[in-house]
Amino acid sequence: MVTPTPSNPAGPASGDQPRTGLRERLRTGFGLLGPRHPRHTLPLSQVDTLALPVGDDGVVVGVNAEGQPAVLGVNRPTPFDILFIGGLWTAQVLALRAAATGARVTVETGRPGHWAQVVQAVGGGQAGMTVHDVGRVPPQGASAMGPVLVVRDCGMRPPRGRVTSGPWQSVLTLLPYLSPVAPRLMRQARLTGVQRVSPDEAAELGRVMALSPTEVESLPMLPDGMTLWYADRDHQYVMTQPTDAETGLLGAPRRID
């Protein structure tokens, strides 16, 4: 039987540790004291150097003319339609990067063989990427916890999709070149991306997108991987630079597949 020791109102006996300091911190659960360093100070003139070169959260589609990351937010609580007039290579890079952000990617295509290696890299099933025939995309059940990007790779005249954009479900429609349905799709889209096109196509796009003469002249000469993104009369050139893993999977940037 253990008999409690009566407290000593005069203070701790000789040899006892005071209940303040290290023992008290350990007893109350605060842990050990950390190292002590002088405070870090920063002159007001240098505060701007702490800024991160990211304009939004989402998919990094490349770098802009200033060399800063250009970010496309595809996971949104509102419907978001993207029209991309360009190459399959860039569309697949965007799909890979969207999957890396946690979005499920659904591809509607008439050329599933072109997407096989991408699906293998991402992983199939509801947690990765799935490929469906044109017109055979089932309801996706998108949610804030499971956003979805639908990529429609359905040729020059894609039919109206059974699965449309909605909350947490964005749709990217890929057109290899300008087609008769492009003006309608551009009116519906919140964002349009254009890669290298012919001079006649550039002139047509200039009228629809209200591009400057300089921008119209630049479209037939854009290098591989360069895209002119257009939204609400805001134009931005973006160069998509692949990572080593993307180059190993898809090869170098290219406009023609």
HUUR-V193518 format. One record per helix or strand of 2 or more residues. SS is the DSSP state (A for helix, B for strand). FROM is the first residue (numbers start at 1). LEN is the number of residues. Records with the same first field share a line. If there is no record, write none. Layout:
SS=FROM-LEN, FROM-LEN
//
This chain:
A=22-7, 44-7, 88-13, 112-11, 182-7, 199-11, 213-7, 244-7
B=59-5, 69-4, 80-6, 104-6, 129-4, 148-6, 169-7, 191-4, 226-6, 234-6
//
